[in-house]
Amino acid sequence: MSKDIRIKKGFDINLVGAAEKTISKAVSSNVYALNLDDFHGIIPKMLVKQGAEIKAGEPLFFNKADEKMFFVSPVSGELVEIVRGARRRILTLKILADKKQEYVEHPVLDLTSVDGSAVRDFLLKSGVWPFIKQRPYDIIANTDVTPKAIFVSACSTAPLAADIDFTLQGKETELQAAITALSKLTPGKVHVTIGKSSDSPFANIEGITLHKISGPHPSGLVGTQINKIDPINKGEMVWTIAPQDLVIIGELVLTGKFNAERTIALGGSVVKSPKYYTTKIGAEISTFLYASGVNQDAFRLINGDVLTGSKTHPEGNLGFYNNAVTAIPEGDDYEFFGWNKPVFDKLSSTRAFTFSWMKPNKKYDLDTNTNGEHRAFVVTGRYEEVFPLDIYPLQLLKACMVKDLDEMEQLGLYEVAPEDFSLTEFICISKQPHQQIIREGLDLLYQEIG
């Protein structure tokens, strides 16, 4: 029996350009890339040299701090370039893909007989462990620690995010295999949260505790769900994993092959024909962006959704964890006296000169303009109105900025991730980079306390 959760605090951002529920197969990319920024805190140690021929699922490097943790190639081909930055730090690995893909073959897991230790070794050797994230710190899960529970958010409420129910259609077998395997890694429960009225494939999956959630964004964020279901205390750890990553793990368990295929939502008001595409991790964005077309030259391309994604370009590559690519107008123009007159075409959580509250279902064509300058925090109480966690957001942000470790702990930094502050960053009249502040606070806490 499912458990209902209702979120009252939050704010929905309705944007023009949601992807239509039709799927096309993207053109095969010539070059695939792994961006090391996707693996926060990982120091890579290369296992192959530039020019090496590799197979899909073959390890490219391992984590210097944990030699058991491998990172594998999404495709077979030639490692044509290792892009390095300052102090020869590895930034990106580029692979020229073969026309016919070859895969590393792993032994198929017999889920009826294997124990947790065997499952853990299998996930590490096959290279899918990086899909598992941990809280606290929002980093790739520690391979030596057993979590008290595992959380999966199968409900998307972020603006222009991929519809999870739609992308998982027909994947019940893979989802069941992945859930069965992961459940052996924790003595606790595997919590899966779906929309209250959704037709989710998780409804018939065994071995999970199902929750139905309703309410505005950020109800779909896994951090909100953890806070309402089983909050994290100091010394505790939970794991989180995205639904499409479960599909990759499930297929690996069933077939022994690492298939990096992913269904992504291409959306945004700049896109002429927003829709879903089937592609692979690390594919060139241009292989599906121009298939849908763009209707203007000046636009911001975002690897991910508009709140948590990173700026990219058409020649960039799909992020390791992303299931959406968004294109919105570039906000490089300014409105004369725009701060001092009524506004009808912009979205705001306040009623100061704005009237979006009168049309809650209206969709807006927003650009990247911040509509204001960076300034010191102005105490308005607006953060608390859209922040559903039992945490004081403004006080936690200030504690992170002044690097007060005791305050950071007491105010609940262990429980949050940068994405949990994406909405407060959106409505911030002070234009403070909330997600960056939380990320730096988490890094400091991990460095000092671990």
C-alpha positions as CSV (number, residue, x, y, z in Angstrom):
1,M,0.0,0.0,0.0
2,S,1.4,3.4,-1.0
3,K,1.8,6.3,1.5
4,D,0.6,9.8,0.5
5,I,2.8,12.9,1.0
6,R,1.4,16.4,0.4
7,I,3.8,19.3,-0.1
8,K,2.3,22.7,0.5
9,K,5.4,25.0,0.3
10,G,6.9,25.5,-3.2
11,F,6.5,27.3,-6.5
12,D,5.7,25.9,-9.9
13,I,7.5,27.5,-12.9
14,N,5.4,27.0,-16.0
15,L,7.5,27.6,-19.1
16,V,6.7,27.5,-22.8
17,G,8.3,24.7,-24.7
18,A,7.6,21.4,-22.9
19,A,8.6,18.4,-24.9
20,E,5.8,16.6,-26.7
21,K,5.4,13.0,-25.8
22,T,6.8,11.5,-29.0
23,I,10.2,9.8,-29.2
24,S,12.7,9.9,-32.1
25,K,16.0,8.2,-32.3
26,A,18.8,10.8,-32.4
27,V,21.5,10.6,-35.1
28,S,24.5,8.6,-33.8
29,S,27.2,10.9,-32.6
30,N,30.6,10.7,-34.1
31,V,32.3,11.7,-30.8
32,Y,31.2,10.9,-27.3
33,A,32.7,12.6,-24.2
34,L,32.8,12.1,-20.4
35,N,33.1,15.4,-18.6
36,L,35.0,15.0,-15.3
37,D,33.0,17.9,-13.7
38,D,30.0,15.5,-13.6
39,F,31.9,13.4,-11.0
40,H,32.2,15.9,-8.2
41,G,35.2,15.3,-6.0
42,I,36.7,12.5,-8.0
43,I,40.4,12.5,-8.9
44,P,40.8,10.2,-11.9
45,K,43.7,7.7,-12.5
46,M,43.8,6.7,-16.1
47,L,43.8,3.0,-17.1
48,V,44.1,3.6,-20.9
49,K,46.2,5.9,-23.0
50,Q,45.2,8.3,-25.7
51,G,44.8,6.4,-29.0
52,A,43.7,3.2,-27.3
53,E,40.8,1.1,-28.7
54,I,38.1,0.5,-26.2
55,K,34.8,-1.3,-25.9
56,A,31.5,0.0,-24.5
57,G,31.6,-0.7,-20.7
58,E,35.5,-0.9,-20.6
59,P,37.0,1.0,-17.7
60,L,38.7,4.3,-18.6
61,F,39.9,5.4,-15.2
62,F,39.3,4.8,-11.5
63,N,38.9,6.9,-8.4
64,K,42.3,7.7,-6.9
65,A,40.7,7.7,-3.4
66,D,39.0,4.3,-4.0
67,E,40.6,2.0,-6.5
68,K,37.5,-0.2,-6.6
69,M,35.4,2.5,-8.3
70,F,35.7,2.3,-12.1
71,F,34.3,4.7,-14.7
72,V,33.6,3.1,-18.1
73,S,33.2,4.2,-21.7
74,P,29.6,4.7,-22.9
75,V,30.6,3.5,-26.4
76,S,33.2,1.4,-28.2
77,G,35.8,3.2,-30.3
78,E,39.1,5.1,-30.0
79,L,40.1,7.4,-27.2
80,V,41.1,10.3,-29.4
81,E,41.7,13.1,-26.9
82,I,42.3,13.6,-23.2
83,V,41.6,17.3,-22.6
84,R,43.6,18.7,-19.7
85,G,43.5,22.0,-17.8
86,A,45.7,23.7,-15.3
87,R,48.3,21.4,-13.6
88,R,47.4,18.8,-16.2
89,R,44.1,18.2,-14.5
90,I,41.9,15.9,-16.7
91,L,38.8,17.8,-17.9
92,T,37.2,15.7,-20.6
93,L,37.7,12.3,-22.3
94,K,36.6,12.1,-26.0
95,I,35.9,8.9,-27.8
96,L,35.5,8.5,-31.6
97,A,32.7,5.9,-31.8
98,D,32.8,2.8,-33.9
99,K,30.1,2.3,-36.5
100,K,29.4,-1.1,-35.0
101,Q,29.4,-1.2,-31.2
102,E,31.3,-3.8,-29.2
103,Y,30.6,-4.4,-25.6
104,V,32.5,-5.8,-22.6
105,E,30.5,-8.8,-21.5
106,H,30.0,-9.5,-17.8
107,P,28.6,-12.6,-16.2
108,V,24.8,-12.3,-15.7
109,L,23.8,-12.0,-12.0
110,D,21.6,-14.7,-10.6
111,L,19.5,-12.5,-8.2
112,T,18.0,-15.5,-6.4
113,S,21.3,-16.7,-5.0
114,V,23.8,-13.7,-4.8
115,D,24.3,-11.8,-1.7
116,G,24.9,-8.1,-1.1
117,S,28.7,-8.4,-1.3
118,A,28.5,-10.1,-4.7
119,V,26.1,-7.4,-6.0
120,R,28.4,-4.6,-4.7
121,D,31.4,-6.2,-6.5
122,F,29.4,-6.6,-9.7
123,L,28.3,-2.9,-9.7
124,L,31.8,-1.7,-9.0
125,K,33.6,-3.8,-11.7
126,S,31.0,-3.1,-14.3
127,G,31.2,0.7,-13.9
128,V,27.7,1.5,-12.9
129,W,28.5,2.4,-9.3
130,P,28.9,6.2,-10.2
131,F,25.1,6.3,-10.8
132,I,24.6,5.8,-7.0
133,K,24.8,9.1,-5.1
134,Q,24.9,9.5,-1.3
135,R,23.6,12.0,1.2
136,P,25.2,13.6,3.1
137,Y,27.5,15.6,0.7
138,D,25.7,14.7,-2.6
139,I,28.7,12.8,-4.0
140,I,29.1,9.3,-5.5
141,A,28.4,6.8,-2.8
142,N,31.1,5.5,-0.5
143,T,31.8,1.9,-1.5
144,D,32.6,0.8,2.1
145,V,29.5,2.1,3.8
146,T,26.0,0.5,4.1
147,P,23.2,3.0,3.7
148,K,20.2,3.0,6.0
149,A,17.8,3.3,3.0
150,I,17.8,3.9,-0.8
151,F,15.6,6.6,-2.4
152,V,14.3,6.9,-5.9
153,S,12.3,9.9,-7.1
154,A,10.1,8.9,-10.0
155,C,8.3,12.2,-10.0
156,S,9.6,15.2,-12.0
157,T,8.3,18.7,-11.1
158,A,11.2,20.9,-12.3
159,P,10.4,23.2,-15.3
160,L,10.7,21.4,-18.7
161,A,12.1,18.3,-17.0
162,A,11.6,14.9,-18.7
163,D,8.4,13.1,-17.8
164,I,9.6,10.1,-15.9
165,D,6.5,7.9,-16.4
166,F,6.8,8.5,-20.2
167,T,10.6,7.7,-20.4
168,L,10.2,4.5,-18.4
169,Q,7.4,3.0,-20.5
170,G,8.1,-0.7,-21.2
171,K,11.1,-0.8,-18.8
172,E,9.4,-2.7,-16.0
173,T,11.7,-5.8,-16.3
174,E,14.9,-3.8,-16.1
175,L,13.5,-1.7,-13.1
176,Q,12.6,-4.9,-11.2
177,A,16.0,-6.4,-11.8
178,A,17.8,-3.2,-10.6
179,I,15.5,-2.8,-7.5
180,T,16.1,-6.5,-6.5
181,A,19.8,-6.1,-6.8
182,L,20.0,-2.8,-4.9
183,S,17.8,-4.0,-2.1
184,K,20.5,-6.5,-1.2
185,L,22.8,-3.6,-0.4
186,T,20.8,-2.1,2.5
187,P,19.1,-3.5,5.6
188,G,16.5,-0.7,5.2
189,K,13.9,0.0,2.6
190,V,14.0,1.1,-1.0
191,H,11.7,4.1,-1.1
192,V,10.2,5.1,-4.5
193,T,8.1,8.2,-4.9
194,I,5.7,8.8,-7.7
195,G,3.2,11.4,-8.6
196,K,-0.2,11.1,-6.9
197,S,-2.1,10.7,-10.1
198,S,0.7,9.2,-12.3
199,D,0.6,5.9,-14.2
200,S,4.0,4.8,-13.1
201,P,5.6,1.5,-14.0
202,F,6.9,1.4,-10.4
203,A,3.3,0.7,-9.3
204,N,3.8,-3.0,-9.9
205,I,7.4,-3.3,-8.9
206,E,8.1,-5.6,-5.9
207,G,10.5,-5.0,-3.1
208,I,9.9,-1.2,-2.7
209,T,8.0,1.1,-0.4
210,L,5.9,3.2,-2.6
211,H,5.0,6.8,-1.8
212,K,2.7,9.1,-3.8
213,I,3.5,12.8,-3.6
214,S,1.6,15.9,-4.6
215,G,2.3,19.6,-4.5
216,P,4.3,22.2,-6.3
217,H,8.0,22.1,-7.1
218,P,10.3,21.0,-5.4
219,S,8.1,18.1,-4.4
220,G,9.8,16.0,-7.1
221,L,13.3,16.5,-5.7
222,V,14.6,13.5,-3.8
223,G,15.8,15.8,-1.0
224,T,12.3,16.9,-0.3
225,Q,11.2,13.2,-0.2
226,I,14.0,12.2,2.1
227,N,13.1,15.0,4.5
228,K,9.4,13.9,4.6
229,I,10.0,10.1,4.7
230,D,13.2,9.3,6.6
231,P,15.4,12.4,7.5
232,I,19.1,12.0,7.7
233,N,20.8,12.5,11.1
234,K,24.5,13.0,11.8
235,G,26.3,9.7,11.2
236,E,23.6,8.3,8.9
237,M,23.8,7.8,5.2
238,V,21.2,7.2,2.4
239,W,21.7,6.5,-1.3
240,T,19.8,8.1,-4.1
241,I,19.5,7.0,-7.8
242,A,17.7,8.3,-10.8
243,P,15.0,6.1,-12.5
244,Q,16.7,6.0,-15.9
245,D,20.0,5.0,-14.2
246,L,18.1,2.1,-12.7
247,V,17.2,1.0,-16.2
248,I,20.9,0.9,-17.2
249,I,21.7,-1.1,-14.0
250,G,18.8,-3.5,-14.6
251,E,19.8,-4.2,-18.2
252,L,23.4,-4.8,-17.1
253,V,22.2,-7.3,-14.5
254,L,20.0,-9.1,-17.0
255,T,22.4,-9.1,-20.1
256,G,25.8,-8.5,-18.7
257,K,26.3,-5.4,-21.0
258,F,26.6,-1.8,-20.2
259,N,24.1,0.0,-22.4
260,A,24.4,3.8,-21.9
261,E,21.2,4.6,-23.8
262,R,19.0,7.3,-22.4
263,T,15.7,9.1,-23.3
264,I,16.1,12.8,-23.0
265,A,13.6,15.7,-23.2
266,L,14.7,18.5,-25.6
267,G,12.6,21.5,-24.6
268,G,12.5,25.3,-24.3
269,S,10.8,28.1,-26.2
270,V,13.7,28.4,-28.6
271,V,13.2,24.8,-29.9
272,K,10.9,24.7,-32.9
273,S,9.7,21.1,-32.2
274,P,10.4,20.1,-28.6
275,K,10.2,16.3,-28.2
276,Y,12.0,13.3,-26.7
277,Y,15.1,11.7,-28.2
278,T,16.8,8.4,-27.6
279,T,20.6,8.8,-27.4
280,K,23.5,7.8,-25.3
281,I,25.4,9.3,-22.4
282,G,28.1,11.7,-23.7
283,A,26.5,12.2,-27.2
284,E,27.0,15.5,-29.0
285,I,23.9,17.7,-28.4
286,S,23.9,18.9,-32.0
287,T,22.9,15.4,-33.1
288,F,19.3,16.0,-31.8
289,L,19.2,19.8,-31.3
290,Y,19.2,20.7,-35.0
291,A,16.8,17.8,-35.8
292,S,14.2,19.8,-33.9
293,G,15.5,23.2,-35.0
294,V,15.9,26.5,-33.2
295,N,13.9,29.7,-34.0
296,Q,16.5,32.3,-33.0
297,D,20.3,32.8,-32.9
298,A,20.8,34.2,-29.4
299,F,19.8,31.5,-27.0
300,R,21.2,29.8,-23.9
301,L,21.6,26.0,-24.2
302,I,21.4,24.2,-20.8
303,N,22.7,20.7,-20.1
304,G,19.8,19.7,-17.8
305,D,16.8,21.6,-16.6
306,V,16.7,25.4,-16.3
307,L,17.2,25.4,-12.5
308,T,20.0,22.9,-12.0
309,G,21.6,22.5,-15.4
310,S,24.9,23.9,-16.7
311,K,25.6,26.2,-19.6
312,T,26.7,24.4,-22.7
313,H,26.8,24.8,-26.5
314,P,25.5,22.7,-29.5
315,E,29.0,21.1,-29.8
316,G,28.9,20.1,-26.2
317,N,28.0,16.7,-24.9
318,L,25.1,15.3,-22.9
319,G,26.0,15.1,-19.2
320,F,26.4,11.8,-17.4
321,Y,23.4,12.3,-15.2
322,N,21.2,14.4,-17.4
323,N,17.9,13.4,-19.0
324,A,17.0,16.9,-20.4
325,V,18.5,19.6,-22.6
326,T,16.9,23.0,-22.6
327,A,17.1,26.0,-24.9
328,I,15.8,29.4,-23.7
329,P,16.4,33.0,-25.0
330,E,19.6,34.7,-23.9
331,G,18.8,37.6,-21.5
332,D,21.2,40.1,-22.9
333,D,18.9,43.0,-23.2
334,Y,17.6,45.4,-20.5
335,E,14.3,47.1,-20.2
336,F,14.4,50.9,-19.4
337,F,12.9,51.5,-16.0
338,G,11.9,47.9,-15.9
339,W,12.1,47.9,-12.1
340,N,9.5,50.7,-11.7
341,K,6.5,49.6,-13.7
342,P,3.9,46.9,-13.7
343,V,5.0,43.6,-15.2
344,F,2.6,41.2,-16.9
345,D,4.9,38.9,-18.9
346,K,7.3,37.7,-16.2
347,L,6.9,35.1,-13.4
348,S,7.4,36.1,-9.8
349,S,6.6,34.6,-6.4
350,T,5.9,38.1,-5.1
351,R,3.1,40.6,-5.9
352,A,5.4,43.6,-6.1
353,F,4.7,45.2,-9.6
354,T,4.0,41.7,-10.9
355,F,0.7,40.1,-11.8
356,S,1.6,36.5,-12.5
357,W,-0.3,35.4,-9.4
358,M,-3.5,36.3,-11.2
359,K,-2.9,33.6,-13.9
360,P,-1.4,30.6,-12.1
361,N,-1.7,28.3,-15.1
362,K,-0.2,30.7,-17.7
363,K,3.0,29.5,-19.4
364,Y,5.9,32.0,-19.6
365,D,8.7,32.6,-22.1
366,L,11.4,33.5,-19.8
367,D,15.0,34.3,-20.7
368,T,18.3,34.2,-18.6
369,N,18.2,37.8,-17.5
370,T,18.4,38.0,-13.7
371,N,16.4,41.3,-13.6
372,G,18.6,42.7,-11.0
373,E,22.1,42.9,-9.6
374,H,24.0,40.9,-7.0
375,R,23.6,42.4,-3.5
376,A,23.7,41.4,0.1
377,F,20.9,39.2,1.4
378,V,17.6,41.0,1.9
379,V,15.5,39.4,4.6
380,T,12.0,39.0,3.1
381,G,10.8,35.6,4.4
382,R,10.3,34.5,0.8
383,Y,12.7,31.5,1.0
384,E,10.7,29.9,3.7
385,E,7.5,30.1,1.7
386,V,8.9,27.9,-1.1
387,F,11.3,25.7,0.9
388,P,9.4,22.6,2.2
389,L,12.3,21.1,4.2
390,D,12.3,21.4,8.0
391,I,15.4,23.7,7.7
392,Y,16.0,27.4,8.0
393,P,17.3,28.1,4.4
394,L,18.6,31.7,4.9
395,Q,20.4,30.8,8.2
396,L,22.0,27.8,6.6
397,L,23.2,29.8,3.6
398,K,24.8,32.4,5.8
399,A,26.5,29.7,7.9
400,C,28.0,28.2,4.7
401,M,29.2,31.6,3.6
402,V,31.0,32.3,6.9
403,K,32.3,28.7,7.1
404,D,30.8,28.0,10.5
405,L,31.0,24.2,10.7
406,D,29.0,23.9,14.0
407,E,26.2,26.0,12.6
408,M,26.2,24.2,9.3
409,E,25.8,20.9,11.1
410,Q,23.1,22.1,13.5
411,L,21.1,23.7,10.7
412,G,20.9,20.6,8.6
413,L,23.6,20.7,5.9
414,Y,24.0,16.9,6.1
415,E,20.5,16.6,4.6
416,V,20.6,18.9,1.6
417,A,22.2,19.0,-1.8
418,P,22.7,22.1,-4.1
419,E,19.6,21.3,-6.1
420,D,17.4,21.7,-3.0
421,F,18.2,25.4,-3.1
422,S,17.6,25.9,-6.8
423,L,14.1,27.3,-6.2
424,T,15.2,29.7,-3.5
425,E,18.0,30.8,-5.9
426,F,15.3,31.5,-8.6
427,I,13.2,33.7,-6.4
428,C,16.2,35.4,-4.6
429,I,15.9,39.2,-5.0
430,S,19.5,39.5,-3.9
431,K,20.7,37.3,-6.8
432,Q,22.9,35.2,-4.6
433,P,24.2,31.9,-6.0
434,H,22.5,29.6,-3.5
435,Q,23.5,26.3,-5.2
436,Q,27.2,27.3,-5.3
437,I,27.1,28.4,-1.7
438,I,25.7,25.1,-0.6
439,R,28.1,23.1,-2.7
440,E,31.1,24.9,-1.2
441,G,29.7,24.4,2.3
442,L,29.3,20.6,1.6
443,D,32.8,20.4,0.3
444,L,34.2,22.2,3.4
445,L,32.2,19.9,5.7
446,Y,33.4,16.8,3.9
447,Q,37.0,18.0,4.0
448,E,37.0,18.9,7.7
449,I,34.7,16.1,9.1
450,G,34.4,13.5,6.3
